[in-house]
């Protein structure tokens, strides 16, 4: 179906009258109708400038023969939602974004779509909608924030969170922290490091759904406006050539995305969103394949939140994501045969890309690490997998064994960390924070950043069936599957149990005799933890419905499909 369904023929005279009520001329109505999906709001710094980006997109659409019609989506700022009930809604908003776009596009019979996201869940939510609808589509984000400066050093949003830990540990004063918060986030845009938003905007470029520069051109640069105009222009070419998202996003381009993820050291949340995008496109995604890709893909960028990491603006100046991809392509680490929204193959698009600063984008012969920035751990504590951002660790070959301190929820664990209960060598387990048990799989930036600020990020392991912010670092292992609420092994661990993590072997094991494990399983109350779910989610609100449909983290927490009778 295209827009002729709402504008052509005698029967559509009433429809045309409504378009004319919008001020559209017959010429505009007769052109293709292009949906401009804008996630602007006044809560999110990454989205506060998206009206300007949308106007630039519209200009490009009009220049190339289309009629742009804008509509909005919701967008949650993870930073503002962090550490309170709001974080239950962050991941859950992704599916709502996807559904709302589907409703608007189908109800109004648009011919093509331009997506304008910026931050964490909005980017994958829009990509999931693109895969579901399979209309000619293209993405242009709002771009990354510039880093701030404080006491002669580059700082960002995560620096403030880690500063909280320094105040709690007595290393810094509250006055120092106030100065830091004044300077950490100096511009609009998605937070300056390789956190989840910028990770997903870079990977959108990698999988072929955005023009070069989408992931790295800073939000405040005029080049970002020019990119938006080119994006609006290009969507019309995609429409004429009938190039659709499922022609671009394939198993090959998803693997390219994982390879780039490894080279860049992206957020662990990418391993939540890529499976969900693949799920919408009916593409098989095997979590175990991530380790195989990581084994052969060196990490050639080290970006904040890694210690002494670079920022996205520096990657942009060094040649951008295209330069990273060209290095991988020349080494045979990605496949350049796939189509992109540029209307050319990835190899053709990268033909002139060069690395301009080898200290930011290192040569493959001198990587930060011979293996990629993320890995998946398996073992009896996580039989369906768990994820860690090894690229943010100073030592990637850690074997860590310690006694568990178990907390049923983030709030109890955060209080234990702040009060000094957690000591060097502990294994902190935070459970009932998965997609169902959370509900909503909250990010836990507070606990990880506080540990980092206290200097415990490499000497305390933090394990959860929830997830971490893209700004987290240290021995932070998330997405443990199955989650506690589904009776996963993490539900049966008790204080004092020994846990062993071997990053070289990529294992995570609960060291307890099998007979005792079986006894605990037999005495397990499946209703444990549900009290929190019902208290937070209620039984009639959106979270209550979300709990019914969200799948496990190893499936991207995507909604399960409705089974046919």
Steps between C-alpha positions, in 0.01 A plus 500: 500500500620854423356847545272457199278311743416829674505749213408354157148463356150633558464305824798684645356850464427511876861400572634768266283757674673417828844533342391840370391590853868454585585761240627258236456594134397255230861493384617398848227239537590346165864451601618203713416549868808457717459441873755695706521321836635755747575409861545862612414586857615749762612239754788340310819697416560268208161599355459866588630614158313249285249756372787656306611160372142421393470825308824420318370152414177650364698739284684206346177307439336797327809564287478147363129488427327385818254641752625460858250453783640492852380299798655431837599219731574490870860500621636424848825655625674212673712739707199677647308172540797336675488388862126524563173350376542671164769255389242221492352679198814557296550169317124446505460820296682339206205275408254784548702716258497220244127444536411870482699545178329197348161646591571842349661366182230243430207722597613778265646286220836677473728412210833519687644599837783709641582421863650768726617348831793580721500309826505150638171317439372731230762390244428125523127564535502686170718237330260230620212697347692531174549123487137429590351742246763444229421831329788693338666650807808688618629622838671824603577550867549823691871430547728472803556761768842662533696408814522752782812637667562506874828570675684469170357159411234373261188389689154369419177385660660180631775702668229654718370158604851386587545829685216398730707197601798722570290714733361195683853361545632833630733564204318817394265761646143585407624840379734324256209286378285809446771650279520177302125486438509857365749405228444135412226536235574821306286457186196326358548150359530144620752470786855540371653153548435159346196444717185330372359788293819564307566128472164448330538808278839371383362150440206645304761636261682163498194290412431735211192688623659848530731715291872530590554728798175411676680355802773758553424850365442708816150629566610865497683489165334648192617184324227319694235724338646433157492126573131532590426673170686230307306235694167653402616520138622140501178347631335601173765310305438195717129528423556528124746209501278295733784433745353387831639427848491123454711542186761675717481342847584133452688237694814629325451862601412395857831310517673811365334689783634258758852522348494881515362474853809298594740740330342802670437353846131596503243475778384159621148617417575449131484127575145562620388714207658322201311175577175696530559671164583161346185353656281763329667417168464124552880464499665226707730637770721257692645653816787251496616638162598826671803335658614360167482850347675648804783245472590615150429875535756718678389798705651800323316783683490565871227743589355640820391343740825303465776659708669775295258425217439732205171668414276480193614841376854362483383197302324738262820698447693175450284395206180387668338158492582474129872498585446226760301293250757549224768353728276202574401458135861501377581228753202286395329545836174634357308423182472801268252350254180612671281791390484822704265798505761684293375292207838330475662201662696545819827436313416768245407742775832446678723532193640841597496460882834549679622508859616853576624445855647158584515585869117509507429227242796269537632280219406132523871425545502703824157456663404566859419131514516208260139420590184706492358730765206280608468134581229258607556276800337161540497262794274345760406844636410627151420202277339730240773763523614818673677806357803704611676802346856366520626790288453733797721284725868566558560123516292277274631164624358515850416190700287616792367279777315634799216461746157621396310781665147468366242778464146469367497828312728792414393726787622262772831446321554873444450569870746223590762651269452854629514389864829313457362147544654391169870421525779407263459142375119490532265374229192721516192334350201718415205291389132538417599782264443319167237587237224331702640513853606865492269559334659673203865396555625817662845639419721509806739786442480613861656187658769458232598866495508519879729196512722664236509824697603305810776327305334158531399449136778245434494330841124443540292301252143612441264242346137552404212370291437868431722719287755777523532842349723544199700717739572213739845347530679251722406139574136567420326195352139538394219332306543176700252262340266347592407773746401437861130561438504210251671267748850552362795381706568853626180466707652225716833659599536586868736723697841340536472273193813507287486626142781470245542724193760416237512764226756313291286184494182713496336309780294596801432225751330452832724279714260288700446122511228393261307328779468826691399688183226244439373539856474876459320464168245265655426746781482804272179703513424616143297789643808647667576838351157544344392725785742762374380452143139559594588791728696675225303392194150472634261275313343742253773746394751465218764324712246241603442418133873518427572228756262265321676525163869582556738214420831421667806724456669244273213564257543875525204533739290528184129431530407142426270450206139406559464128442242380253234277645 
